[in-house]
Amino acid sequence: MPSTIPEAFLDLLTTKKSFAHLGTTMPDGTPQVTPVWVDWDGQHVLVNSARGRLKDRNMDTRRKVGLAISDPENPYRYLGIQGEVVEVTEDGAAAHIDTMAKKYLGQDKYPFGQPGEVRCLYKIAPRKVHTMGA
């Protein structure tokens, strides 16, 4: 069952430079957690990564994920999301990582790309949402 992000916490996904800690599951069932940049399209949490990375491989085969997103100005205010990757696409992913570089680094172009790197955009549908703080 889809869940919505409370309006009072959308800033953590849209305007603030909030890092999310993305939890995926390894083949043996152990958790794997990575800090990531996040975005919101009005329905899905968006995460951008490169093909072949560990989180990419995990999300490709085990689509249930968790995100913990703390407010950079108040770490006691946070948004927790349990969700599912409902789409993985390369379409628009290169432009999206540049948008994220502008938000998080103030740079027009993502500076950490590697030659031959293929960017992917992961659309995560929130299934359960919990919050703390005001």
Helices and strands as residue ranges (DSSP letters): G 7-12, E 19-25, E 31-37, E 39-40, E 45-50, H 54-61, E 64-71, E 74-89, H 93-105, E 119-132
